[in-house]
């Protein structure tokens, strides 16, 4: 449910931004502009979970590396203290 909501919001913002740019530049015909806006929105709605997932995995790995480093430091401190 929340994924669909966020996808709709992200897609809507992408369409709005594309059409705003199109209106400012008057680069193409209206049909082409709306077609490409739909394609951009569809791709944005499909790709955003991949980007968010990549970010979350990277963050998790970073936290895991920090925990491993803390454990290594603790074990070295234990050995040097004996």
N, C-alpha and C positions, 0 to 999 in steps of 0.2 A: 504494500500500500504506500509506504513512505517513498519507496524507490520510484514508483509511478508518479507520485506527486513531484518529487524532485526532478525527475526526467521531464515532466511537462513544463515545469518552471524553467529549467535550463534550455529546453527547446524553444520555448516562447521568447526567452531573452535573446537567443541566437537569431531567431527570425526577426525580431524587432531590430536588433543591431544591423543585420544584413539589409533590411529594407530601409533603415535610416541612412545607411551608407549609400545604397542605391539611389534613394531620393535626392541625396546631396550631390551625387555625381552625374545622375541622369545618363548612366553608361549603357543600359540595355532597355529592351522593351519590357512592359509590365509583365507579360506572360513569362518571359525568361527569368525575370527577377523573382517572381513568386515561385517558379519551379526550383530555382537554385536555393531559395530560402527554405523551401520544404526539404530539399536534399540535405542542406546544412543542418537543419533542425533534426532530421532523422539520424544523421551521423552523430550529432552531438548527444542525442538521447541514447544512442547505442554505445558510444565510447566513454561517457563520463563514469560509468561504474568501473571500467578498466583503469582509468586514471586514478580514481579514488582508491581502488584496491591496491594498485601499485604503490601509492603513497602510504597506505596503512601497513603493507608488508615491509616497506623500507623502514618505517618508524619502529615496527616490532623487532626487526633485526638489529636495529641500533640499540634498543633497550636490552635485548638479549646479549649483545656484545658487551655492554656496560656491566651487566650482571656477571658475565664470565670473567671480565677483567677484575672486578671486585673480589671474586672468589680466588683468582690467581694471586692477587695482592695479599689476601688474607692468609693463604697457604704459605707464601714466601715469608711473610712476617712471622708465622708460627715456626717455621723451620729455622729462621735466623734467631729466634728467641730461645730455642732449645739449647 
